[in-house]
Amino acid sequence: GAGVSQSPSNKVTEKGKDVELRCDPISGHTALYWYRQRLGQGLEFLIYFQGNSAPDKSGLPSDRFSAERTGESVSTLTIQRTQQEDSAVYLCASSKLGRGAGANVLTFGAGSRLTVL
Amino acid sequence: SQQGEEDPQALSIQEGENATMNCSYKTSINNLQWYRQNSGRGLVHLILIRSNEREKHSGRLRVTLDTSKKSSSLLITASRAADTASYFCATDATNFGNEKLTFGTGTRLTIIP
């Protein structure tokens, strides 16, 4: 597609429920990132996918968070047993250049705003 | 933890004035980038400066990089109301095989018409 697409744009859920957030990157972009942004805060790195290499999961805050990506296409971020502190905007970004290729210029999606009641 | 930190955290200026934001980082980098964010949603890439460059221009934007001080500045000249946004710097470390981008804490810029 022309840009990075994220769904849903807004999600309200009850504490303890599981949620799935989806990201469709730009076709041909080998790298894909998930970031979390709490209200008024900066971007918190969660996970980084680059082609068939093992993902960098060093930013995932707990084992309730997981993400998958099939090849160089869609990625899903799953949050199990959601807590109120998970409320944030979850941003996905993709780039044409990844590991060892130099500059990574990211194209961001509009984000998925998650509210946990 | 954040690799970069911007200052000031917030800046308000009159339309037409110049706005300067600074970014400091901790480790050696390949490149430094600046992004803009409107309305708390997706970020938009503004400009990239490589570690062997000292200054770069793009329209009303001027970026400088001082690798000895591990700092960068973003200057927006002749500011407009539409420049109101949050601005973030982002760096990718020189660790081989780990070029993920890490973002700073951001500067919230308000242009007063």
Contacts between the chains, C-beta under 8 A, distances in Angstrom:
chain1	res1	chain2	res2	distance
A	4	B	42	7.6
A	33	B	100	7.0
A	33	B	101	7.1
A	35	B	103	7.3
A	37	B	40	7.3
A	39	B	40	7.5
A	41	B	105	7.5
A	42	B	2	6.1
A	42	B	88	6.7
A	42	B	103	5.7
A	42	B	104	6.3
A	42	B	105	4.2
A	42	B	106	5.1
A	43	B	43	7.7
A	43	B	88	6.9
A	43	B	103	4.1
A	45	B	100	6.6
A	45	B	101	7.9
A	45	B	102	6.1
A	45	B	103	7.6
A	48	B	100	4.4
A	56	B	98	6.8
A	56	B	100	5.9
A	89	B	40	6.3
A	89	B	41	7.1
A	91	B	42	6.4
A	91	B	43	7.3
A	93	B	42	8.0
A	93	B	43	7.6
A	98	B	99	7.1
A	99	B	97	5.5
A	99	B	98	7.4
A	99	B	99	5.8
A	100	B	96	7.0
A	100	B	97	6.5
A	100	B	99	7.1
A	101	B	99	7.7
A	102	B	30	6.8
A	102	B	31	7.5
A	102	B	99	7.9
A	103	B	30	7.2
A	103	B	31	4.9
A	103	B	33	7.8
A	103	B	48	5.7
A	103	B	50	7.5
A	103	B	92	7.6
A	104	B	31	8.0
A	104	B	92	5.8
A	104	B	99	5.9
A	104	B	100	7.6
A	104	B	101	5.5
A	105	B	33	6.8
A	105	B	45	5.3
A	105	B	48	6.2
A	106	B	35	7.6
A	106	B	43	7.3
A	106	B	45	6.4
A	106	B	90	7.8
A	106	B	101	6.3
A	107	B	45	7.4
A	108	B	42	3.7
A	108	B	43	4.7
A	108	B	44	7.2
A	109	B	42	5.6
A	110	B	41	4.9
A	110	B	42	4.9
A	111	B	40	7.8
A	111	B	41	5.0
A	111	B	42	5.8
